[in-house]
């Protein structure tokens, strides 16, 4: 599958805000957006006309980059959200939050979603006792996501569990002793702390 391989800090600069794609580095003065808080490229400092389309596009791109997914994936999530009960924008964010790589990140087992994706792909995660290596795997209410026992001593996992101060959201129940989290409920909008205006994403795709 195609994936973004360029410097992820350019993505934060393009959105002119921290998307926390590099984990701990984003909290330090070494974060490039601290020194260059403007979009990359020759015209990064130029004035841009904020049209309605541009605002919608930027929100859509923000969501894509935060969750680390491709355009086709986000479009498919949107189509599914439109066919589900409830508010389309909130349902879209719920589908993104229920991705396995995001749950691993939310559970505190990785510094970033990108790192969580690698942990999943390398087979270090199991769902309800079965190993799953698909980052886009969707967990359900009641599922238990855990780090495999053989992987529990890995440096990147132990470092994340022992040093991260990020709190586990209310829709997850965490047990750090055995490195697992359980999905208690679907996340509501106020429990999803990403800086995205989902209504603009809905407007972008509904045209």
N, C-alpha and C positions, 0 to 999 in steps of 0.2 A: 504494500500500500504506500502511496505517496505520502511524504511528510515534510514538514518545514525543517530545513537544515541550516539556515542562516542564523546569525546572531539574534537571539530572542530579545535582547535589550532594545533592538531597533523597533520591535513591535510596541514596546511601552512608549518609546519616544514618538512613534507615529500617532498614538492615541493621546499623547501629552499627559499621561498619568501612569502611576505604577500599577502594573497588572500582577506583580509578584510571581513572575515566571521563573525566577532563579532562586527561590527560597530565601536563605539567610542573607545573601548578597544584597537583596532588595532593601534590607533594613540598615545598610551601612552607607557611608559617604562614597563608597566605590561604585554605587549604582550610577550608571551613565546619565540617567535622567536628572540627577542632582546637579550635574555639571552642564548638561546640554538639554534643557527642558523644552525642546522644540523638535519638530519632525526631522528625520534624516533626509539627506539629499541636498542638492544645490539650491532648491527653492524652499527649504524647510522653514526659513525665517520669514518668508513672504506672507503677506496677508491673504487669507482665503475667504471667499464669500460663503457664508454659512447658509446654504440653501436647505430646503426641507429634505431633499433627497440625500444630501451629504450627511445631515444629522442622523437620518435613518441608517445609512450605510455604515457610519462610524459605530453606532450601537451594535449593529449586526457583526461587524468585524471584531469589536471588543469581546462579545460573547464567544465567537469562534476562537479567539486567541487565548482567552482565559481558560477555556476547557480543552484547548489543543485539538480541535477537530477540523475536518475539511468542510468545504462549502457544501458538498453533496450530503454529508452527514447531517449538517445543521438543517438543510432544507427538508430532509426526511423526518427529522425530529419535529419540525414545524408542521408538516403534513399530518403526522400522527397526533400532534397536539390539537389541530383543528377538528379532528374526528373524535376527540375525547370530551367528556363532560367537564364543565367548569370553564374558567377564564383561560383563553388560549395562551396568553403570555405567561401566566403562572404555571400552567401545565407544561409549557415548553421548558421552563427552568427546572421543573421537577424531573422531567425526563433526563436532562443533562446532569442533575445532581445524583441521579440513581445509577449512573455509570459506575462500573466497578473501580476504575482508576480514581474517580473522584471520591468514592467512599474510602478508599485506602488513604487518600490525601486528607480527607476530613477526619479520619480516625487518628491522625497523627503519626502514621507509619512512614511518611515521606515528607521531605521539605517542600516539594512542589508537585504539581500534577504531572509534570514531565517525568520526574523521578518515580512517582507512583506508577506511571504507565510502564516504565522499565521494570519495576518490581513485579508487576502483574505479568508482563510478557515473558519474563525469565522463570515463571512458574513458582514464585514464592508465596502465592496467595491461594487460599482455598475458600470455597463458599459452601456452607453446610457440610463440611468435611471432605469435599471433593475439590481437587485442584482445578483452577480455571486460569487460563493464560490469555484471555481475550479482554483487553481494556474496556471495550464498549459493552461488555456483558452487563445486563440490567438486573440489579438486585431488587428483591420484593420485600414488602413488609414482613418481618419475622425471620428473614435470612440472617445468618451469622457469617461475617467475613473475618477471616483470621489469617495471620501469618503462619506458614507451615512450621512445624517444630524444628525441622532441619535448618530452616532459614532464620530462626529467631535470634541467632548470635551474629548475624551479619552486621558489619560496622555501620552501614548507612541506616539500617533499621534501628539499631540500638541508639545511634546518635540522635535520630529523629525523636524517638520515644523519650530519651533521657534529657534532651535539651530544649525541645520546642515548647513554647509557652502558649501555643495556639489551643484554644478550648474546643472540645468536641461539641458540635451542635446538638440541640435538644432532641432532634429526631433520631439520634443515634445513642446507644447505650454502650459505653466503653468499659472494657476490663483489661487494663494494661498488664496485669499479671500473666495472662496467657495470650496477650497480643491479639485481641479480637474486639469486634464491635458488632452490635446487633441493630438491625433496622427496626425502630419502634413504630414509625409512622411515616407518611409522606411528608416531605418538608413543605411548610407553608412559606409564603413570600417573605414574611418578616424574619424567617430563619435562614434565608439565603442572602448572604452578605456581599454579593458581587455588585459592583457599581454599574449596572446596566439598566436602561429604561426599556423593558421588554415590550412595551406597547409600540415603540418605534420599530422594533424588529418585526412585529406583526404587521404594521403598516407597510414596511418594506416588501414583505413577501406577499401581501394581499393585493398588490397592484396587478 
